């Protein structure tokens, strides 16, 4: 028995450095990541003491600009499929939120949602955008709807994609998020990042994990290594541990609102979509039964078709009715449909 235990101890001593070596991944400076992840039309602007990574694309043929906000540990790249479909008719602005992507961390280490609302309003001011349709996924959706509560004059419409805000009751949490919540592991995780952990986390949020490609995992993995992002994630999750958002004020939102949800979301289950719909007047929810927590990324063609219909039928029609008082506005939510989706009211 002693020989067996000694052999196991020796094996552990040999394998542990090997495992650490395979997972060793120190921070990477912004300059090392720009060439691959920030080609044109990417640009960087100075805002709130940060070099903010954004893309401002498209032709504003119709209505106000569309601003898209990604979720936790994602980046502006998550919206590429939507941008491809929208840019011929709409101005589309997307940004790496502070603490994620290539923008990097807030200088003040305050990652409460209120700071992100302030950041978004400052971004709109910098870009001379008086009002926009704001769309967001997960944490980005929480920022979007809280901006509509705090600065309603800046919001022409809302697109909430598996949005956060209500108390979480997850069926499954990606392993990367679970580890980032453990305080004593956070210093270690700023130096280690097993690629398999990233892959497992991405697969966890897809309705169909077979859609997760090697290139997709590469993107999430490499952008997580941007200097400061892993520490920022730990701070963000720590500061979000107490209720942040005034969901009781959702009924103050009067803008047309589209609520999209993946029916297989195990992080923010589809029951939350109904909570948003009941709380927000002029809202409509559409469930994509086979998709997960990032339906816009998992199946951009199916999800963006509903968005285009919403923009045409609700936002633009609503603005036209305001310009022509004697023309009746369409019924909120009427006529929305989607292939392989279940519109609900």
C-alpha positions, 0 to 999 in steps of 0.5 A, spaced: 500 500 500 505 504 501 508 503 494 502 504 491 501 511 495 508 513 493 507 512 486 501 516 486 504 521 489 510 521 485 505 521 479 502 527 481 508 531 482 510 529 475 503 531 472 501 537 476 507 541 473 505 538 466 498 540 467 499 547 469 504 548 463 499 546 458 494 551 462 499 557 463 496 563 459 498 570 462 495 576 460 496 578 453 497 586 451 492 589 446 497 590 441 498 582 440 491 581 439 489 587 434 491 584 428 486 578 428 481 581 432 480 588 430 481 589 423 477 594 419 472 597 420 474 596 427 476 603 431 478 605 438 476 611 441 478 615 447 472 614 452 472 615 460 479 613 460 479 607 456 481 605 449 474 603 447 473 598 441 467 599 436 465 598 429 460 603 426 457 600 420 451 600 415 447 605 411 442 609 415 436 608 410 431 607 415 430 610 422 435 611 428 441 607 429 441 600 432 446 599 438 448 592 440 451 590 446 454 583 448 453 579 454 458 577 459 465 574 457 463 576 449 465 581 445 462 585 439 464 579 434 458 576 437 453 580 433 456 579 426 451 575 423 446 580 425 450 586 422 451 582 415 443 582 415 442 589 417 448 594 415 445 595 408 439 599 411 441 601 418 447 604 421 449 598 426 454 600 432 457 595 436 462 595 442 466 591 446 464 593 453 469 595 459 472 589 462 471 584 455 473 584 448 479 589 446 476 595 450 479 592 457 478 594 464 474 600 467 480 604 470 476 605 477 474 597 478 467 599 479 463 594 474 456 595 477 450 596 472 450 603 473 457 604 471 455 601 464 449 605 463 453 611 464 458 608 459 453 607 454 450 614 454 457 617 454 458 613 448 452 615 444 454 622 446 461 621 443 458 618 437 453 624 436 447 619 437 441 622 440 437 616 440 438 609 438 434 602 438 438 598 443 439 591 443 443 587 448 444 579 450 444 577 457 448 582 461 448 587 455 440 586 455 440 588 462 444 594 460 439 596 455 433 596 459 436 599 465 438 605 460 431 605 457 429 606 465 434 611 467 435 615 460 428 614 456 429 619 451 436 616 448 432 609 447 427 609 441 426 601 442 429 595 445 431 588 443 432 584 449 436 577 447 436 572 453 436 579 458 439 579 465 436 583 470 431 578 474 434 574 480 437 568 477 435 561 477 440 557 473 439 550 471 446 550 469 452 555 469 458 555 465 464 552 468 468 558 467 463 563 471 463 558 477 471 558 477 471 566 476 466 566 482 471 563 487 475 569 490 481 565 492 482 562 485 481 569 482 489 570 482 491 563 479 486 564 474 489 570 471 495 566 469 491 560 467 486 558 462 485 551 460 482 552 453 478 546 454 474 550 460 473 555 455 470 550 450 466 547 455 463 554 457 461 556 450 458 549 449 454 550 455 450 556 453 449 553 446 442 549 444 446 545 440 453 544 442 455 541 435 454 548 432 460 550 436 467 551 432 474 551 433 474 558 430 469 560 435 472 557 441 479 561 439 475 567 439 472 567 446 479 564 449 484 569 446 479 575 448 479 572 455 487 573 455 486 581 453 490 584 459 485 585 465 479 582 462 480 576 467 481 580 473 475 584 471 470 578 470 472 576 477 470 583 480 464 584 475 461 577 478 463 579 485 459 586 484 453 582 481 452 578 487 447 582 490 440 585 486 442 591 482 437 592 477 430 596 479 426 590 475 420 594 479 421 600 474 420 596 468 413 598 467 416 605 466 419 603 459 414 605 454 418 604 447 417 598 443 420 592 445 422 585 442 424 580 447 427 574 444 429 567 447 432 561 446 428 555 449 434 551 451 437 557 455 439 553 462 443 560 464 437 564 464 431 560 463 425 562 458 421 563 464 424 570 465 422 572 458 415 572 460 417 576 466 419 581 461 413 581 457 408 582 463 412 588 466 413 592 459 408 594 455 408 594 448 413 588 448 412 582 444 416 575 446 419 570 441 421 563 443 426 559 439 425 553 441 432 549 439 437 555 441 440 557 447 443 563 451 446 566 445 441 565 440 443 571 435 450 568 435 447 560 434 443 562 429 443 569 426 439 568 420 433 566 424 433 571 429 435 577 425 429 576 421 424 577 427 428 583 428 428 586 421 420 585 422 420 588 429 424 594 426 419 595 420 413 594 424 414 597 430 419 602 431 419 605 424 411 605 424 411 608 431 415 614 429 411 615 422 405 615 426 408 620 431 410 624 425 402 623 422 398 624 428 391 622 424 395 615 422 393 610 427 399 606 430 399 598 429 398 594 435 404 593 439 407 586 437 402 584 432 404 580 426 411 578 429 413 571 426 419 567 425 421 561 422 422 555 427 420 560 432 414 561 437 411 568 438 407 568 444 403 574 447 
